[in-house]
Each structure stands twice: as structure tokens, then as C-alpha cells.
Amino acid sequence: MFARLLNLPALWRHLRSHDSDRSVWDPADDLELALYSSVFGSNFLHYGYFPELPVDPETISLATVRRAMDDYASLVVDRVKPAERALDIGCGMGGLLARLREIGVLATGLTPNRAQVAHIRGCWPDTPLVNSTLEAARAAGLQPDFDVLINAESFQYIDLHVGMTTARSLFAPDAVNPRWLCIDYFRLNETTHNKSGHLLREFEAGVAQHGFEVRERLDITENVLPSLAYGRLLAKRLALPLLRFSTDKFFLRRPFLAYLFHEWTVRKLDSIRLDTLDPEVFRREKRYLLFTLAPR
């Protein structure tokens, strides 16, 4: 431990790489996605889709959420034909790639996340993969060989204009029906609780600016909200109570630390808000949409 502490260059590199003030998201080390995959036992990393809306989130189970994730994938898979060449941009843990390849789609995955690449290669070693961001995909050697491009809850992490320019450059010259399937959530205004997602008006303006036409615009906001309601239920009924219990138990056995930090810790726990998991907040501030776009 002391040797590591005295290794100042290594300490400096570690602190720089974990700087919480960095404005650029590094998708190569995404612990939240890894946790999400572990909890739900699924190779999908998205909100899920509920064809039939549950009335009460307490009726939802982990099995229900897994089915919703598979139904979400079906929204995409049903819009791709066997033998078409598809690029899954931001392919996550490979669940959608596997579904596409099951029906005979010639699917390739693109992800900058090294852990996801390792996982996919371990589960489906014959699946072509490119370890890169979309913005750097052409420089990484990705060729314009595709009939269908897919962004399933991944375009929000991509620079809007660079992403759209690169997307247009990846369609094969001989593609008979080139199209881009983009399914994601979008912000309705600047002042949202959660800043993730492109502004919808900017995305739609970019679609026109970069020469795409909208063939389909499907609003599935209501169909994804049950996942948020279930996540909020788990947080309120399980995660936060366990956190408070663990905190109280820790300080109960450490009176000196309790004297210094217990009151402050309790205030912090009490200040935790779950707005990002509130379906009403999401409904008011965002839209979850599936676009089918075609280059003009």
C-alpha cells in the first residue's frame, strides 16, 4: 500500500483518469451498464418495451422486465430482413446482435467498450465486431458495407452531427433499401432533471440537414415507463432501506466516527431524490421514439 502511495506518477495518472469533473463520458469503463446487466441477467441494456401496460409496478418482476427487454429487441428485429447487412452501433452486451443473427441477418457490432467486446466474443465468437466509437469508425477501418444501421438507445452518447455524417457514409453503394433504425429517448427542452438524450428538435433538424427522410416515427414513451416505475419501486423499497440500515449498523459499532459523520451521512441519504426514475417526470420532459430514416 505504501509503495503505491509513494509512486507519485502512478497516483497522478489514477486521479486524472478518475476525475469526476471530466465532461466527456468514457464508454470504455461503464460500471453502470455492467451492474444493469448483472441485476437483470440479460444481454440487453435498454429500458425494455411493454406491449401491455401493467397497472401497478408491484406486479412487475425481474422475469417481466427480461421479457420487456426481448420485446424491445423485437421492435428492431422485425424491421430487418434475413440476409441484410446490419451494423448495430453501440451493441452493448450483444443481445440484439444475437437476435439478428438468429434470423439470418449479417450483423456486425460496433462498441467502444472493451468489456462488452470481450463478453460478446466469449458468447458469440463468430460475430464480427469493431472496437470503436461511431465517430472514429471509418478511421478504425469500418467500410461502407451495410443495408441497415441500428442505434438502440445508443445515439444519445454520440455527437449528433458527426454521428449523422458518419452514419450516411456507412451505407453500401449497392444497398437496395438503405435505412437507419434509431430508437432512443429525447429531451423536449433544455431544463430537464436528467440531461441525457439529444434535444428532440435538434435531432429532427439534424435529420433534415443531413439528408435523411423520416419513414416512420413511433412514440413508445408509455411502453417504456413501466421499467422506470419498477426501478423506482426497487430503489424506494429495497435499495434505500438497505443503504440506511447498513449505514446505521456501521456507525453503531464506531461511536467516534458516528459522532463526526453520522448526522451528515443521514442528511445526505435523506436528500436522495429519484426524479430520474419517476415516470411522471420522464413523461413531462422526454419522449421515447423509434425512427426509421432513409438517406435521400
Buried (B, 14 or more C-beta within 10 A) or exposed (E): EEEEEEEEEEEEEEEEEEEEEEEEEEBBEBEEBBEBBEEBEBBBBBBBBBEEEBEEBEEBEEEBBBBBBBBBBBBBBEBBEEEBBBBBBBBBBBBBBBBBBEBEBBBBBBBBBEBBBEBBBEBBEEBEBBBBBBBEBBEBEBEEBBBBBBBBBBBBBBBBEEBBBBBBEBBEEEBEEBBBBBBBBBBBEEEBEBEBBBBBEBBBEBBEEBEBEEEEEEEBBEBBBBBBBBBBBBBEEEEBEEBBEEBBEBBEEEEEEBEEBBEEBBEEEEEEEBEBBBBEBBBEBBBBBBBBBBBE
